Structure formats: structure tokens, C-alpha cells
Amino acid sequence: MNIRFFIFSMFLLSFFIINAAENEPVTEKKEERGFIFGSYGRVQPATDLEGGSAKWVNIVGHGSRLEQGSYVELDLAYLFEQPANGPKFDFVSTLAFSESLFHSNGKWAALNTLRNLFVRAENIIWKPLNMWVGSRMYRGDDIYLLDFWPLDDANMYGGGIGLKFDTWTVDYYIGFNRLEIDWQYQEKQVVTDTFGAESITWMDRQRLVTGLKYEHKYQLSDKGTGIKWKLFAELQRIGEGEKYNDPVDDENLISYPEDLGWSVGGQLGFYGYQKNSFFNMFAKYSGGLAAYGLLSVPWGFDNEYKTTNAKEFLFGLSGNTEFKHFGNMCGAYVRYFEDADPNKYDNDDFVEFIFAIRPHVVLHEYFYLAFELSHQLKKTNGLTRLSDDSEKNILPQVTKISFIPIVTIGGGNYARPQLRLVYTAAFQNDDTKALYNKDDIRSQRSVLHYFGLSAEWWFNVGHR
């Protein structure tokens, strides 16, 4: 661990702790303790109306979630009994399964991963103080229609500490993230006199992640209308290491140096003006490692295999407004990205944009009729080679129109569970078709169809 990161982060956290004594702690409601089972999930059997499975047509990093595959998270949590005036402990685990379902591929699917495995404690000595340790999806607000967390989305193995008051919260976290790919981790087969043939760790580069979040809320009325703003900063570091290609010798080694990354951003939100209603704006600027994302492998290194010159600017919007008989959800973002190599006219440098709106009409208390319109485009700085071997600068664009009857309970866009019928027509221009291999059916169609059934649910997930 780089001690400079730790000292810098603790210095920032201490600023907020010193000024916390004059604030009144949060007044908590009495809650049920004990075992809790929760889940988020979706199942979406679909066809392309031409005898094949439905194709996901997105050219940006975070497209419409309507066509996503089946997925489920199972939450198993235990909320320990709280001693009088003592600390409150929660254990949380989340088992996640991928879209590999037996009836779609005839294979028995194994557990995909543990998305959460942590213990959290509150009311530690001082009522506003809380902390956690473990493996966690540590997230803020999302853009639901795009299934995207544009500001804070730390997936890591570590811990955090925070303060929570009536009007503001501050959270600090530090941990590690490692992907078992040959940029971060490699093993090597060796022979020893004692153990014979065995596998040893050749390269092990954990990525250190540390960040600070501050959120402040202003209540504007007794009916729950309010404004909030949030500030976010994150630092990343990865150590040096050597990657080998067989056979292992000096000519087949790549020496990766220590590398750094950072992100700063903010959020402004307005909420509570109607039932389930809010509007959020996000902005984030990232450099180095952080421009690529925690779960991505960097590309386009500079001459020293570093990411120092990589940069990303992201601006996003998310909102939901509901009235008695109709409502609308929206989501959008624009992202500008440059990799770290000195070539600024290649296809690794780009700007991408998407917006989506989903208005609905309430035909019955339990039956909605929704529509979704989205448009996405991606502009790269380089030339694209076409099927006739010519090259040109292209502007791929996709427009989607969806028809979505919904059966639900509870009322509103965020009522769950939902049963849906989904039909989507995706209109793609010639530049989009040029992105695919000539044998890909998507390169041969200007209009692609998606028709299917969908179920989505979530319950008891607030303890995450």
C-alpha cells in the first residue's frame, strides 16, 4: 500500500470529523432485526422474430437495459440484536448468478460470484459513527434506464468509515481490486525438488482504491421536497510488475511500472416534488487508471506502459416524474474519452452519447402502458476500415422505439414486481452496420427486432 495515499485520505476525513460535534445525530426509527432475505433480478426470454435469439444492439458503453439478459442477486443478511445504547451490527451477503439459464443452453450453471460479503457496524461509541469491512458494491445513485452508476461505483475488497447526520453524511473508503488477467495477475509452472511441479505466483498487482464522499440535503417543505448535492473524489494506484509470454526470457518480458489514477465529481439533485419523483445531474472528470473504470483493463498505453495521459469527462442526467394517471422516466449521458497513447486520431479516442425516455399511462391501478424512445451515437477520432477495404470517418447511430405493457402492484415506475411484454425496433444507420463483421446478421439489417417477455423484481435490498 502506498503510504502517501493513506495519509492524504485520512487528512481529508479528519476535516469533516473535527467539524461534526455541533451537529445532531440522525433520529432512527425502530426496525425489525434478525434474518432478512432479499433479491434483485430479471428474466427476459426473447426472440428476434426471425427464428433466432434476440440481439442486443448497443454501440455505447451503457445502452438501454430493456434488452439485457437474465440476472439475479440473492441477498442473505442477518441484522444482529442491538444492545441498549450499544453498537448495531449487520451481516450482508449477495450471491449473483449470470444470465446462463438451463432452459436457454441446456447446461447447469454454477454460482457466478459473491457481489457482497461484508459486516457493517453503526452507533460505535458515537451515534453518527459507522464502519464496514468486506467485499462490497459501494454505490450512489444510478441512471436506471441505462443500468449505470455515473459517479460513485466502487467494487472492491476493503472497508470504510463514515458519519451520518440529519442533513449530511461523509464516507471514506479504502480497499483493493484485482482482475485475474495477465495485466494484473499471472502464475507460472515450476519444478522443485521438494514439491515437484507446482504453480507459483509470478505477478500480483493489486489496485489500491481510496475515496471520499460528502452529501448534503436541504429540506424545502414538510411534504418531503428537497435538494441535495454531493462531492466525490477517488484515487487509484497499482504497483509495478513483469508480464511474461512463453518462453520466459528477457525478450518476452513486459515491465509495467507503478501507475496512478484519480476522479473528481459531483451531483446535484431535486427530489420529492411528486410521488417517487426526482431529477439528478452528474459530472465527473477522471485521469490515468480511473479513466478506464475499476472493472476494465486499460488499453492504449503510452511508451512506458502507463496510463498517465488517459482522460475521461462524463456528464449524466437521470429523472422520474409521476402524476395520478401518467409519468415519465429519463436518463442520458455524454462521455468523452482519450486513452494514454500519443496517437489522438485512432478509434480508441471517442465521444459517445445516449438519451432514453420512458413515458407511461395508467390504464388501471395494476396495468400500465409504457413506451420507450432512445437514441445513441459514437464518434471516434480515427478511420474505420469498411468491407470494401476503404477507410472513412464514420458516425454510428441507433434509434430504438419500444412498446411495453406492464402489470404491477404498488403504483409508479419503481413499483416491483413487474411483468412486461416488450417489443423493440432498433433502427441503425449504415455506419453502425459497418462496425460488425460482414457475416454478422446485424451488419445486414437496417432494422432489428426484439420481442419478448420480461419480469423484474426487487425486495428487501435497502440494507446494502
C-alpha positions in Angstrom: 0.0 0.0 0.0 1.3 3.4 -0.8 1.5 5.3 2.5 1.0 8.7 0.7 -2.5 7.6 -0.3 -3.4 6.6 3.2 -2.1 9.8 4.8 -3.8 12.1 2.2 -7.2 10.3 2.6 -7.1 10.3 6.4 -6.3 14.0 6.3 -9.4 14.7 4.2 -11.6 12.6 6.5 -10.4 14.4 9.7 -11.6 17.7 8.3 -15.2 16.5 8.5 -14.8 14.7 11.8 -13.4 17.9 13.5 -16.5 19.9 12.4 -19.1 17.2 13.3 -19.5 17.8 17.0 -22.1 20.6 16.6 -24.5 18.5 14.5 -27.4 16.5 15.9 -27.3 12.8 15.1 -29.9 11.1 12.9 -33.1 10.1 14.7 -33.7 6.5 13.7 -36.9 4.6 13.6 -37.3 1.3 15.4 -36.6 -1.5 13.0 -37.0 -5.2 12.9 -33.8 -7.2 13.5 -32.9 -10.8 12.5 -32.6 -12.7 9.3 -33.6 -11.0 6.1 -33.9 -12.5 2.6 -33.9 -10.1 -0.4 -33.4 -10.1 -4.1 -33.0 -8.2 -7.3 -33.5 -10.0 -10.5 -34.9 -10.1 -14.0 -35.7 -12.9 -16.5 -36.2 -11.9 -20.2 -37.0 -14.7 -22.7 -37.0 -13.1 -26.2 -36.7 -13.6 -29.9 -35.6 -11.6 -32.9 -38.8 -12.6 -34.8 -36.7 -14.3 -37.5 -36.2 -17.7 -35.7 -33.2 -16.7 -33.6 -32.5 -15.3 -30.2 -32.8 -11.6 -29.6 -29.7 -9.5 -30.4 -28.5 -6.7 -28.1 -28.0 -3.6 -30.2 -25.9 -1.0 -28.4 -22.9 0.9 -29.6 -22.2 2.9 -26.4 -20.9 1.5 -23.1 -24.2 1.7 -21.3 -27.2 1.2 -23.6 -30.8 0.6 -22.9 -31.4 -2.0 -20.2 -34.5 -3.4 -21.9 -32.5 -5.9 -23.8 -30.3 -7.1 -21.0 -30.0 -10.8 -20.3 -31.5 -12.6 -17.3 -29.7 -12.0 -14.0 -30.4 -12.5 -10.3 -28.9 -11.4 -7.0 -29.9 -13.2 -3.7 -29.3 -11.3 -0.5 -28.9 -13.2 2.7 -28.5 -10.8 5.6 -28.6 -11.0 9.4 -29.2 -7.9 11.5 -27.9 -8.6 15.0 -29.9 -7.6 18.1 -28.7 -4.2 19.3 -27.7 -3.9 23.0 -29.2 -0.9 24.8 -27.2 2.1 23.6 -24.7 -0.3 22.0 -23.4 -0.8 18.5 -25.6 -2.2 15.7 -24.1 -4.9 13.5 -25.3 -6.1 10.1 -24.0 -9.0 8.1 -24.8 -8.8 4.3 -24.0 -11.3 1.6 -25.2 -11.2 -2.1 -25.0 -14.2 -4.4 -25.1 -13.2 -8.0 -26.0 -15.6 -10.9 -25.4 -14.7 -14.6 -27.8 -14.9 -17.5 -26.8 -18.5 -18.2 -30.1 -20.4 -17.6 -30.6 -24.1 -18.1 -33.6 -23.7 -20.4 -31.6 -21.4 -22.8 -28.4 -23.5 -23.1 -29.0 -27.0 -21.6 -26.1 -26.5 -19.1 -26.1 -26.5 -15.4 -24.9 -23.0 -14.4 -22.7 -22.6 -11.4 -22.7 -19.7 -9.0 -21.3 -16.7 -10.8 -19.9 -14.6 -7.9 -20.3 -13.1 -4.5 -21.2 -9.4 -5.1 -21.3 -8.5 -1.4 -19.8 -10.1 1.7 -19.3 -7.6 4.5 -20.1 -6.7 8.1 -21.3 -3.2 8.9 -21.5 -1.5 12.4 -23.3 1.7 13.4 -23.5 3.6 16.7 -19.9 2.8 17.6 -19.1 4.9 20.7 -20.7 7.9 18.9 -24.1 7.5 17.4 -23.3 9.1 14.0 -20.2 6.9 13.5 -20.4 3.8 11.2 -17.9 1.5 9.6 -17.8 -1.6 7.4 -15.3 -4.3 6.3 -15.5 -6.8 3.5 -16.3 -7.2 -0.2 -18.9 -4.7 -1.4 -20.6 -2.9 -4.3 -20.3 0.6 -2.8 -22.6 2.8 -5.0 -24.5 6.0 -5.2 -27.4 7.0 -7.4 -27.9 5.4 -10.8 -29.3 6.1 -14.2 -31.9 3.4 -14.1 -32.9 3.2 -17.8 -29.2 2.7 -18.7 -28.3 0.5 -15.7 -25.4 2.8 -15.0 -23.8 4.4 -11.9 -22.1 7.5 -13.4 -20.5 9.0 -10.2 -19.5 6.6 -7.4 -19.4 2.9 -8.2 -16.6 1.2 -6.3 -16.5 -2.6 -6.4 -13.7 -3.5 -4.0 -12.4 -5.6 -1.1 -11.7 -3.3 1.8 -13.5 -1.2 4.3 -14.9 2.2 5.1 -15.8 4.6 7.9 -18.4 7.4 7.9 -20.6 9.9 9.8 -24.3 10.2 9.3 -26.3 13.2 10.5 -29.8 14.6 9.7 -28.7 16.8 6.8 -25.3 15.5 5.8 -23.1 12.4 5.5 -19.5 11.8 4.9 -17.9 8.5 3.9 -14.3 7.4 3.4 -13.3 4.0 1.9 -10.1 2.2 1.1 -9.6 -1.3 -0.4 -8.3 -3.4 -3.3 -9.5 -4.6 -6.7 -7.8 -7.3 -8.8 -8.7 -8.9 -12.0 -7.2 -12.3 -12.8 -5.9 -11.2 -16.2 -2.2 -11.0 -17.3 -2.1 -7.2 -16.8 -2.6 -7.7 -13.0 -2.0 -11.4 -12.2 0.0 -14.3 -13.6 1.0 -17.7 -12.4 3.9 -19.8 -13.6 4.5 -23.6 -13.6 7.8 -24.5 -11.9 9.6 -27.7 -10.8 11.1 -28.0 -7.3 13.0 -30.8 -5.6 10.5 -30.8 -2.6 7.1 -30.5 -4.2 7.7 -31.4 -7.8 5.7 -29.5 -10.4 3.6 -26.7 -8.9 2.2 -23.3 -9.8 3.6 -20.2 -8.2 2.5 -16.5 -8.4 4.7 -14.7 -10.9 2.9 -11.3 -11.0 0.4 -9.9 -8.5 -0.6 -6.3 -8.9 -3.5 -5.3 -6.6 -5.2 -2.0 -7.5 -5.5 0.2 -4.4 -8.7 2.3 -4.3 -9.4 5.0 -1.8 -12.1 7.7 -1.9 -14.2 10.3 -0.1 -17.9 11.2 -0.5 -19.8 14.1 1.1 -23.5 14.6 0.6 -25.7 17.4 1.9 -29.5 17.7 1.9 -31.8 20.7 2.2 -35.5 20.1 3.1 -37.7 22.6 1.3 -41.1 21.6 2.6 -42.8 19.4 5.1 -44.1 17.2 2.2 -40.6 15.9 1.5 -39.4 18.2 -1.3 -35.7 18.8 -1.1 -32.4 19.5 -2.8 -29.2 17.6 -2.3 -25.6 17.9 -3.5 -22.8 15.5 -3.4 -19.0 15.8 -3.9 -16.8 12.8 -4.7 -13.1 12.1 -5.0 -11.2 8.9 -5.6 -7.5 7.9 -6.0 -6.2 4.7 -7.5 -2.7 3.1 -7.6 -1.3 -0.1 -9.0 2.2 -1.4 -8.3 4.9 -2.4 -10.8 5.1 -5.9 -12.2 6.5 -8.0 -15.1 4.3 -9.9 -17.6 5.8 -12.8 -19.4 5.0 -14.6 -22.6 6.2 -18.2 -23.1 9.1 -19.0 -23.1 10.1 -16.8 -20.2 13.2 -14.8 -21.0 14.3 -11.2 -21.1 13.0 -10.7 -24.6 9.5 -11.9 -23.6 9.0 -9.7 -20.6 6.9 -6.6 -20.4 7.8 -4.4 -17.4 4.7 -2.5 -16.1 5.7 0.5 -13.9 3.7 1.8 -10.9 0.6 3.7 -12.2 -1.9 6.1 -10.8 -5.4 7.4 -11.4 -7.9 9.8 -10.0 -11.5 11.0 -10.3 -13.4 14.1 -9.0 -17.0 14.8 -9.5 -20.3 16.0 -8.1 -24.0 15.5 -8.2 -27.0 17.9 -7.8 -30.4 16.5 -7.2 -34.0 17.7 -6.7 -36.5 15.3 -5.2 -39.9 14.8 -3.6 -41.9 17.2 -5.7 -44.2 14.4 -6.7 -44.6 10.7 -5.7 -41.3 8.8 -6.4 -40.1 11.9 -8.3 -36.5 13.2 -8.6 -34.0 14.7 -11.0 -30.3 14.3 -10.8 -27.3 15.7 -12.7 -23.9 14.2 -12.5 -20.4 15.4 -13.6 -17.1 13.5 -13.3 -13.6 14.1 -14.6 -11.1 11.2 -14.4 -7.4 10.7 -15.3 -5.0 7.9 -15.6 -6.2 4.5 -14.4 -9.5 5.9 -13.2 -10.5 6.9 -16.7 -10.9 3.3 -17.7 -13.1 2.1 -14.8 -12.4 -0.4 -11.9 -13.6 -3.4 -13.8 -11.8 -2.7 -17.1 -8.3 -3.5 -18.4 -6.6 -0.3 -19.6 -5.7 -0.1 -23.3 -3.7 2.4 -25.4 -0.7 2.7 -23.0 2.0 5.3 -23.5 5.6 4.3 -24.4 6.3 3.3 -20.8 3.1 1.1 -20.4 1.5 3.7 -18.2 -2.0 5.4 -18.4 -0.9 8.8 -17.2 -2.3 10.8 -20.2 -5.7 9.0 -20.3 -8.7 11.1 -19.5 -12.5 10.9 -19.3 -15.2 13.5 -18.9 -18.7 12.3 -18.1 -22.0 14.2 -17.7 -25.2 12.4 -16.9 -28.9 13.0 -16.2 -31.5 10.9 -14.5 -35.1 11.6 -13.5 -38.5 10.3 -12.8 -41.8 12.3 -12.5 -45.2 10.7 -11.7 -48.7 12.0 -11.6 -52.0 10.2 -11.0 -52.5 8.9 -14.5 -49.2 9.3 -16.2 -45.5 9.7 -15.6 -42.1 9.7 -17.3 -38.6 8.3 -16.6 -35.5 9.7 -18.4 -31.8 9.0 -18.5 -28.9 10.3 -20.5 -25.1 10.7 -20.5 -22.3 12.0 -22.7 -18.8 10.7 -22.3 -15.5 11.9 -23.9 -12.6 9.5 -23.6 -8.9 9.6 -24.6 -6.5 6.7 -24.0 -2.9 7.2 -22.9 -1.1 6.7 -26.2 0.2 9.7 -28.1 -2.0 9.0 -31.2 -5.0 11.2 -30.9 -6.5 10.1 -34.2 -7.3 6.5 -33.6 -10.6 4.7 -32.7 -9.6 4.3 -29.1 -10.4 8.0 -28.6 -14.1 8.8 -28.8 -17.2 10.6 -27.7 -20.4 8.7 -27.0 -23.9 9.9 -26.2 -27.3 8.3 -25.3 -30.6 9.5 -24.1 -33.7 7.5 -23.2 -37.2 8.4 -22.1 -40.0 6.1 -20.9 -43.4 7.7 -20.5 -46.3 5.6 -19.2 -50.1 5.9 -19.0 -52.0 4.3 -16.1 -54.9 2.4 -17.6 -55.7 0.6 -14.4 -54.3 0.5 -10.8 -52.3 -2.6 -11.8 -51.9 -2.1 -15.5 -49.6 0.5 -17.2 -48.9 1.1 -20.9 -45.3 2.4 -21.3 -43.2 3.4 -24.3 -39.5 4.0 -24.6 -37.6 6.1 -27.0 -33.8 6.1 -27.1 -31.0 7.4 -29.4 -27.3 6.7 -29.2 -24.2 7.6 -31.2 -20.5 7.2 -31.0 -17.9 9.3 -32.8 -14.3 8.1 -32.9 -11.3 10.2 -33.8 -9.9 7.6 -36.2 -10.8 6.0 -39.5 -12.8 2.8 -39.8 -12.0 0.1 -42.4 -15.1 -0.9 -44.4 -15.9 -4.2 -46.0 -14.5 -3.0 -49.4 -11.2 -2.2 -47.7 -11.8 1.6 -47.9 -11.4 3.8 -44.8 -13.5 6.7 -43.6 -14.6 8.5 -40.5 -18.0 7.2 -39.5 -20.8 8.2 -37.1 -22.7 5.2 -36.0 -26.2 5.9 -34.6 -29.0 3.7 -33.3 -32.6 4.7 -32.6 -34.9 2.4 -30.6 -38.7 2.5 -30.1 -40.2 0.2 -27.6 -43.8 -0.8 -26.7 -44.1 -2.1 -23.1 -47.4 -3.2 -21.4 -46.8 -3.6 -17.7 -48.6 -5.5 -14.9 -47.5 -4.5 -11.4 -48.6 -3.6 -7.9 -47.8 -0.7 -5.7 -48.1 2.1 -8.3 -45.4 4.0 -10.2 -42.3 3.4 -12.2 -40.4 1.9 -9.3 -43.2 -0.5 -8.2 -42.0 -4.1 -8.2 -42.5 -6.8 -9.2 -43.4 -6.1 -12.8 -44.5 -8.4 -15.6 -43.9 -6.9 -19.1 -44.4 -7.6 -22.8 -41.5 -5.9 -24.6 -41.3 -5.1 -28.3 -38.3 -3.0 -29.6 -37.5 -1.9 -33.1 -33.9 -0.8 -33.4 -33.0 1.4 -36.4 -29.3 1.5 -37.2 -27.6 3.6 -39.9 -25.1 2.3 -42.4 -22.2 3.4 -40.3 -23.4 1.3 -37.5 -23.7 -1.8 -39.7 -20.1 -1.2 -40.7 -19.0 -1.9 -37.2 -19.9 -5.6 -37.4 -18.2 -8.4 -39.2 -19.8 -8.9 -42.6 -21.1 -12.3 -41.6 -22.8 -10.9 -38.5 -26.6 -10.7 -39.2 -26.5 -7.2 -37.6 -24.4 -6.0 -40.5 -27.1 -6.9 -42.9 -30.2 -5.3 -41.3 -31.2 -1.7 -41.0 -34.0 -2.7 -38.6 -33.6 -5.3 -35.9 -36.5 -6.6 -33.8 -36.7 -7.7 -30.2 -39.9 -9.3 -28.9 -40.1 -11.0 -25.5 -41.5 -11.3 -22.1 -39.9 -9.7 -19.0 -40.1 -10.0 -15.2 -38.2 -7.7 -12.9 -38.3 -7.6 -9.1 -36.6 -6.3 -6.0 -37.4 -6.5 -2.3 -35.5 -6.1 0.9 -32.4 -4.7 -0.7 -32.2 -1.4 1.3 -29.8 -2.9 3.9 -27.0 -3.0 1.3 
